[in-house]
């Protein structure tokens, strides 16, 4: 007969020996009741099963203790590793914060460097302007010093001449004195009977001597005056004030490059000259300057006078309103060059929207593109002055210009990428320049 102990499947349940013994005792009683007639008892089998269960329970206790020890050891190791991991995480967070701090410091340094670069550029620009001003002032001072030096040389020559004249007069006086003294001596030798005559001669000699002394004093006074003037000249030379140069009102007689001019109303500003008397008002050659500007920017002017620029509508009006100017336009296509010349160029003021008032007589090799835009007003993308037109021809980056109703066949301020026109597109470079002419031309 087998011993059965009920267990739940898939679960570990500790053995309750009291229940087992109670169960075994019940089975033993049952076996005794059933086997009263039998000769042999299963008690030995039951006792053997109990012994085996006790041994198995001891083994299970030992294994559970070993597992508890292993679990405790692993738990300790896991806790140590967790502490190490926490320390590493804290160090990583600290290092990351330091990196962020370094990045912020680098940004601050970059901002400071950019500010220094801006200051250096402004300093270089100021230095360049001061260099040009110094050259102009030095030139004027040099001319004045040359004139002053010539005046000093003349004064020195006059001084030398005066000294020579004084020496000659003094020698003459001495000679006259000696002659008179000799005459007196000779007269004294014949004094008898002629004393009165000799006294008269002596008085004349003394009078002559007085005159010579007076002349000598006058010459000395003049010499001192000349010396004082000479000293004043030296003082003026050492304390020569800086006199601002008289500025030209155009590029006539000016070399090629950037110069400061002053027009008749007193305003002065820098302009670009070509060396032949022409004042450049617009220039394009490489597309480095954006000409899609506002009305205000076209009024004031923009760009680099040594590269691409527009002089400004207000300056152009002030210049052309004072006298008669001729206009020369040069354009370069991919296939060649063309030019146009007008002998009476003038634009209006801001109130007239800088209207193209006059162009005069045209001369050129092919295209008279300004004729169709005569009397038109200047237009930019933010101010449409095109008469009887809803469309603004200056939009879409086409630049400010004197546009006709249908935009016209010329636009020297359009986008550089193939949009610049002078009757034909694809203009590669442009130059507009003006020069004053006489009324007879």
PAPA-759451 format. One record per residue: x, y, z of N, C-alpha, C in turn. Coordinates in steps of 0.2 Angstrom, whole numbers, plus 2048, in hexadecimal, padded with zeros to 3 digits. Atoms other than C-alpha are relative to their C-alpha. Example, Ala and Ser with C-alpha at 12.3 -4.5 7.8 and 13.67 -1.06 7.14 Angstrom:
2
8047FA80083E7EA8278048068007FC7FA7FF8447FB8247FC805803
END
This chain:
441
8047FA8008008008008048068007FC7FA8018078117FB7FD8068048027FA7FC8078218058008067FC8027FB8057FF8307FC8008078048007F97FD8038438017FD8057FB8027FC8057F884F7F78048078007FC7FA80180285E7F07FD8047FA8027FC8067FD86D7E58058007FA7FB80080580586C7D48038077FE7FD7F98028128797CF8028048067FF7FC7FA81487F7E18047FC8057FC8047FB82187B7EF7FC8028078047FF7FA8178787FF8047FC8067FC8047FA8218748107FC7FB8038048067FE81C8638177FF8018088027FF7F98128648288007F88037FF8077FE8188548317FA7FE8058058017FC80A85583D7FA7FD7FC8068028057FD85382F8027F97FD7FE8078038088458287FF7FB8058008057FB80983C8387F97FE8018078017FF7F783E83B7FC7FC7FA8028048067F38388298027F98017FE8078007FE82982C7FD7FC8058038047FB7F682583C7F97FE7FE8078028037E58258348017FA7FB7FF8068057EB81A8268027FA8047FE8067FC7F380F8337FA7FD8048078037FC7E280D83D7FC7FD7FA8048038067DA80A82C8027FA7FE7FD8068027E67FD8287FF7FB8058018057FB7E47F58387F97FD8008078038017D17F48367FF7FC7FA8018048067D37ED8258047FA8007FB8068007E17E08297FF7FD8068018047FA7DA7D98398017F87FE7FF8088017DA7C88308067FF7FC7FA8018037EA7CB8278057FE8057FA8027FC7FA7C482E8068058007FA7FB8018067D18287FE8078018027F97FF8057E482E8058057FB7FC7FB80480B7F38228038058047FD7FA7FC8127FD8318078017FF7F97FF8028237FA82C8018057FA7FF7FC80682080281B7FE8078028027F97FE8178118238068048047FA7FD7FC82681482F8068027FC7FB7FE8058328138217FF8067FC8027FA8048288208178018068057FF7FA7FB82882C8278088018007F97FE80083B82A8288038037FA7FD7FD80683E82E8167FD8078008037F980083283E8188058048047FB7FC7FB83D8448278068027FD7F97FE80384D84281D7FF8057FA8027FB80684584B80E7FF8078038027FA7FD83F8598198078038027F97FE7FE85185B8208048037FA7FD7FE80685885C80F7FD8077FD8037FA80384C86980A8018068047FE7FA7FB85087481A8078027FE7F97FE8028628738158018047FA8007FC80785F8788037FD8078018037FA7FF8548868098058058037FB7FC7FC86188D8158068027FB7FB7FE80586E88C8077FE8057FB8037FB8058628957FB8008078038007FA7FD85F8A28088078048017F97FD7FF8728A580B8028037F97FE7FE8068748A67F87FC8077FE8047FA8028668B37F68028068047FD7FB7FC86D8BD8058068037FD7F97FE80387E8BD7FD7FF8047F98017FD8068778C27EC7FC8078018037F97FE86C8D07F48058058027FB7FB7FD87B8D77FD8048037FA7FC7FE8068858D77EC7FC8057FC8047FC8048768DF7E37FF8078038007F97FC8758ED7F18068037FF7FA7FD8018878F07EF8018037F98007FE8078868F17DC7FB8067FF8047FA8008778FD7DE8038068037FC7FA7FD8819087E98058037FB7FB7FE80588F9087DC7FD8047FA8047FD80688290C7CE7FE8078028027FA7FE87B91A7D88058058007FA7FB80088C9227DB8028027F97FE7FF8078909207C87FB8057FD8057FC80387F9287C48018078027FF7F97FD8829377D08068037FC7FA7FD8038949397C87FE8027F98017FF80788D9387B77FB8077FF8057FA80087F9457BB8058078027FB7FB7FE88D9507C38048027FA7FC7FE80689894F7B37FC8037FB8057FD8058899527A87FF8088018027F97FE8859627B28078057FE7FA7FD8028989677B08008027F980080080889796479D7FB8067FE8057FB80288796F79C8038078027FD7F97FE89097D7A68068027FB7FB7FE80589F97C79A7FD8027FA8037FE80789497D78B7FD8078018027F97FF88C98D7938058058007FA7FC80089D9947968038017F97FE8008078A29907847FC8057FC8057FC80389299977E8028078017FF7F97FE8969A87888078037FD7FA7FE8038A89A87827FF8027F88017FF8078A29A77707FD8077FF8047F98008969B67738058058017FB7FB7FF8A59C077A8058007FA7FC8008068B09BB76B7FD8047FA8047FD8058A29C075F8008088018007F97FF8A19D17688078037FF7F97FE8028B49D37678018017F97FF8008078B49CF7557FC8067FD8047FB8028A69DC7528048078027FC7FA7FE8B09E975C8068017FC7FA7FF8048C09E57527FE8027F98027FE8068B69E77427FE8088008027F97FF8AF9F87488078048007F97FC7FF8C19FD74D8048017FA7FD8008078C89F873C7FD8057FC8047FB8058BAA027338028078037FE7FA7FD8BEA1173F8078027FE7F97FF8028D0A0F73C8018027F97FF7FF8078CEA0F7297FD8077FF8037F98018C3A1F72A8058058037FB7FC7FD8D0A277358068017FC7FA8008058DEA227297FE8057FA8017FC8058D5A2A71B8008088028007F97FE8D1A3A7258078038017F97FD7FE8E3A3B72B8048017F97FD7FE8068E9A3A7197FE8067FD8027F98028DEA487148038068047FD7FA7FC8E3A537228078018007F98008018F5A4E7208028047FA7FF7FC8068F4A5470E7FF8078018027F97FF8ECA647138068048047FA7FD7FC8F9A677218068007FC7FA7FF804907A637158008067FC8007FA804902A707098008068047FF7FA7FC900A7D7178078018027FA8007FD910A7871E8058027FB7FC7FE805918A7A70D8008087FF8017F9801910A8B70B8048048067FD7FD7FA916A9071D8078007FF7F9800801927A8A7198038057FB7FE7FB806928A947098008078038007FA7FC922AA37148068028047FA7FF7FB92FAA07218078017FC7F97FF80593DA9F7138008077FE8007F9803937AAF70C8018058067FF7FC7FA937AB771E8088008027F88017FF949AB07208048047FB7FC7FC80594EAB87107FF8078018017F97FE946AC87158048028067FC7FF7FA94FAC77268078017FE7F980080295FAC371E8028077FC7FF7FA80495DAD27128008068058007FB7FC958ADD7208078018047FA8007FC967AD872A8068037FC7FB7FE805972ADB71B8008087FF8017F980196AAEC7188028048067FE7FC7F996DAF172B8078008007F88007FF97FAEB72A8038057FB7FE7FB805981AF671A7FF8078028017F97FD979B057228048018057FC7FE7FA983B037328078017FD7F97FF802993B017288018077FD8007FA80398EB1071E8018068058007FB7FA98BB1A72E8078008037FA8017FD99BB147358058047FB7FC7FC8059A4B1A7257FF8078008027F980099BB2A7258038038077FD7FE7F99A0B2C7388078017FF7F97FF8019B2B297348028057FC7FE7FA8059B2B357257FF8068048017FA7FD9AAB427308058018067FB7FF7FB9B6B3F73E8078027FD7FA7FE8039C4B407328008077FE8017F98029BDB5072B8008058068007FC7FA9BBB5673D8078018027F98007FF9CDB527408048057FC7FC7FB8049D3B5B7317FD8078018027FA7FF9C8B697358038038067FD7FE7F99CEB6A7478088037FF7F97FD8019E0B6C7408008077FD8017F98039DAB7B7377FB8048048067FD7FC9CFB817458018088017FF7F97FF9D6B927467FC8047FB8047FC8059CAB9E73E7FA7FC7FD8058048039BFB907397FC7FC8058038047FB9B8B8A74A7F87FF7FF8088008019A6B8F7467FE7FB7FB8028048059A6B867368017F98027FF8077FE9ADB7673E7FB7FE8058068027FB9A0B7774C7FA7FE7FC806801804993B7873F8007F97FD7FF80680399AB697368007FA8058018057FB99BB607467F97FE8028078017FE989B6374A7FD7FC7FA803804806985B5C7388027F98017FD8077FF990B4D73C7FC7FC8058048037FB987B4A74C7F97FF7FE807802802976B4C7448007FA7FB80080680497BB407378017F98047FF8067FB981B347457F97FE8038068027FD970B3674D7FB7FD7FB804803805967B3373D8027F87FF7FD807801972B2373B7FD7FC8068028037FA96EB1E74D7F87FE7FF80780180095BB2174A7FE7FB7FA80180580695CB177398027F98037FE8077FE965B097427FB7FE8058058027FB958B097507F97FE7FC80680280494AB097438017F97FC7FF807803952AFA73A8007FB8058008057FB955AF174A7F87FE8028078017FE942AF474E7FD7FB7FB80380480593DAED73D8037F98007FD807800949ADE73F7FD7FC8068048047FB941ADA7507F97FE7FE807802802930ADB7488007FA7FB7FF806804936ACF73B8017FA8047FE8067FC93DAC37487F97FE8048068027FD92CAC47517FB7FD7FC804803805923AC07428027F97FE7FD80680292FAB273E7FE7FB8068028047FA92CAAB7507F97FE800807802801919AAC74D7FF7FB7FB80180580591BAA273E8027F98027FE8067FD924A957477FB7FD8058058027FB917A957557FA7FD7FC806803804909A937478027FA7FD7FE807802913A857407FF7FB8058008057FB914A7C7507F97FF8038078007FD902A807557FB8007FA8058008068FAA7E7447FA7FC8018068037FF8E8A7A7467FE7FB7FA8028058058E0A6B73D7FA8037FC8057FD8048D6A7372F7FC7FB7FC8038058058C9A687278008017F97FF7FE8078CCA667157F98027FD8067FE8048C0A6E7097FE7FA7FB8028068048B6A607017FD8017FA8037FF8078B1A5E6EF7F97FE80080780180089FA5E6EA7FF7FA7FB8018068058A2A506DD8067FC7FF7FA8048018AFA446D78058037FB7FB7FD8048B7A506CB8078018037F97FF7FD8CAA516CE8017FB8067FE8057FB8C9A426DA8027FA7FD7FE8068028D2A326D97FB7FA8008048067FF8CAA216D78007FD8078018037F98C3A1A6E87FB8048048057FD7FC8B9A206F68028068037FF7F97FE8B8A336FA7FA8028048057FC7FD8AEA3E7057FF8067FC8017FA8038A5A4C6FC7FB8048048057FC7FC89AA5A7027FC8047FB8047FC80588CA616F77FE8078038017F97FF886A736F77FC8018068047FF7FA879A717058037FE8067FD8017FA886A6C7118017F98028008077FE883A597128077FD7FD7FA804803893A4E7107FF7F9801801807800894A3C70D8067FD7FC7FB8048048A0A2E7067FD7FE7F980280280789FA2A6F38057FC7FD7FB8038048A8A1F6E78018037FA7FE7FD8068B2A276D98047FB7FC7FC8058058B9A1F6C98068037FE7FA7FD8028C7A2B6C78008047FA8017FC8068C0A336B77FB8058018057FB7FE8B4A3F6C07F97FD8018078037FF8A6A336C17FF7FE8078038027F989CA306D17FC7FA7FF804806801896A1E6D27FA8008058068007FC884A1D6D87FD7F9801802807800881A0A6D58057FB7FD7FB80580388C9FB6D27FE7F98038018077FF88A9E86D18047FC7FC7FB8048048969DB6CC8007F88027FF8077FE8959CB6D67FA7FD8048068027FC8849CA6E08017FF8077FE8007F988C9CC6F17FB8048048057FB7FD87F9DA6F57F97FF7FE80880180186C9D76F77FD8077FE8037F98018639E56EE7F88008018078007FE8529DF6F47FF8048068007FC7FA8519ED7007F98048018067FC7FF8439F87088018077FD8007F980383EA0A7038058048047FB7FC7FC848A117128077FE7FE7FA802802857A0770D8038037FA7FE7FD807857A0D6FB8008088017FF7F97FF855A1F7028078018037FA7FE7FD864A1E70D8067FD7FC7FA80380386FA137028027FA8047FE8067FC877A027068067FD7FC7FA8038048869F77018078038027F97FF7FF8999F87008028057FA7FE7FC8068A0A076F68057FD7FC7FB8038048AE9FC6F17FE7FA7FD8038068038A39EE6EB7FA8017FD8067FF8038919EE6E87FC8048058037FB7FC8869FC6EE7FB8047FC8047FB802878A096EB8018068047FE7FA7FD87CA1B6EF7FA8038058067FD7FC86AA1F6F67FD8057FC8047FB80485CA296EE8008078038007F97FD85DA386FA8078037FE7F97FD802870A3A6F78008027F88007FF80786DA386E47FB8067FE8047FA80285FA456E48038068027FD7F97FE869A526EE8068017FB7FA7FF804878A4F6E27FD8037F98027FF80786EA506D17FC8078008047FA800863A5F6D78048068007FC7FA800871A6B6D98038037FA7FE7FE806878A6B6C87FF7FA7FB802804805877A626B78057FA8007FC80680087EA506B77FF7FC7FA801806805881A436A98007FA8048008077FE87EA316AC8037FB7FB7FD806804888A226A67FE7F98038028077FE881A106A78047FB7FC7FC80680388CA016A37FD7FA8028038077FF8859EF6A28057FB7FD7FD80680388E9DF69F7FC7FA8008048068018859D06988057FA7FF7FC80580188B9BF6968048007F97FE80080688E9C36848048067FE7FC7FA8018969D46857FD8068048027FA7FC8949E668B7FC8057FC8047FB8038889F46888008068048007FB7FC887A0668E7FA8057FD8047FB80287BA1568E8028068047FE7FA7FD87EA276917FA8058008057FB800872A356968038078037FC7FA7FF877A476977FC8058058047FC7FB86AA4E6A47FC7FC8058048057FB866A426B27FF8048068027FD7FA85CA486C17FA7FC8038068037FC850A406CE7FD8058058047FC7FB843A486D98027FE8077FF8017F9842A496EC7FB7FA8038048057FD83AA3E6F87F88017FF8077FE801829A476F67FD7FD7F9802802806829A426E48017F87FF7FE80780082EA306E88067FF7FC7F980180483FA336E07FE7FF7F9802801807837A356CF8068017FB7FB7FF805843A336C07FE8067FB8037FA803840A456BA8038017F97FD7FE80784DA476AC8067FA7FF7FB804802859A3C6A28048037FA7FC7FC80585EA486948007FC7F97FE804806865A426838037FA8017FD8077FF869A306818057FF7FA7FB803804879A296798027F98027FF8067FE87DA176798017FB7FA7FF805806881A0766F7FA7FC7FE8068058028709FE6707FA8028038078007FD863A0067D7FF8078048027FA7FC85BA106847FA7FE8058058037FC852A086927FD8048058037FB7FB84FA1769D7FA8047FD8057FB803844A206907F97FE8028068027FE835A156957FE8018078027FF7F9836A186A78018088037FF7F97FE839A2B6A77F98038038067FE7FC82DA346B37FD7FB8048038057FB82AA246BD8038018077FD8007F982CA236D08037FA8027FC8067FE837A186D97FC7FB8048058057FD82FA086E08057FB8037FD8067FD8359FB6ED7FA7FB8028058057FE82C9EB6F37FC8028058057FE7FB8259F47027FD8077FE8037FA802820A046F97FF8007F8802801808817A026E77FE8077FE8027F9803817A136DE7FF7FF7F8801801807814A0B6CD7F88037FE8077FD802805A156C47FC7FB7FC8058058047F6A0B6BE8027F98007FE8078007FD9FB6C47FF7FD8078018047FA7F79EE6D18067FC8027FA8047FE8079E46D08058048027FA7FD7FE8169E96D98067FD7FD7FA8038048259E66CD8067FE8057FA8017FC8319E76DC8007FA8058018067FB82A9D86E58047FA7FD7FC8068028329C66E48078017FF7F97FF8008439CD6E78038047FA7FD7FD8078449D86D78038078027FC7FA7FE84B9E76E17FC8077FE8037F98018479FA6E18028037F97FE7FD806846A036D07FA8057FD8067FC80383CA0F6C57FD7FC7FB80480580482FA036BE7FB8047FC8067FE804823A076B07FA7FC8028068047FE811A006B08017F97FF7FF8078018179F06A98077FE8027F98017FD8279F06B38068027FB7FA7FD8048329F56A48057FB7FE7FB8058038419EE69B8078018037FA7FF7FD84E9F46A77FF7FF8088008007F88529F06BA8077FD8027F98017FE8649F16BF8017FE8088008017F885F9EE6D27FD7F98018038077FF8579DC6CF8047FB8037FC8057FD85D9CC6D68057FE7FB7FA80080486E9C86D08007F97FC80080680486A9B66CA7FC8007FA8038008078659BA6B87FA8057FF8067FC8018579C76BC8028077FE7FE7F98028619D76B97FF8017F88027FF80785B9DF6A98028077FD7FF7FA8048609EC69C7FE7FE7F98038028068549E868E8007F88007FF80880085B9D668F8027FE8077FF8037FA85D9CB69E8087FE8017F98037FE86D9C36A68058057FF7FA7FB8008779D26A98047FE8067FB8037FB8879CD6B38028068047FE7FA7FC88C9DF6B97FD8067FD8037F98028869F16B98048058047FD7FA7FD88DA026BD7FC8067FE8047F9801883A136BE8048058037FB7FB7FD88EA226C07FE8077FD8027FA80388BA356BE8068058017FA7FB800896A446BB7FD8077FE8037FA802892A576BB8038037F97FE7FD807892A606AA7FE8078008027F9801892A726A57F98017FC8067FF804882A7A69E8018007F97FF80080888AA7B68D8007F97FD7FF80780288CA6868C7F97FD7FE
END
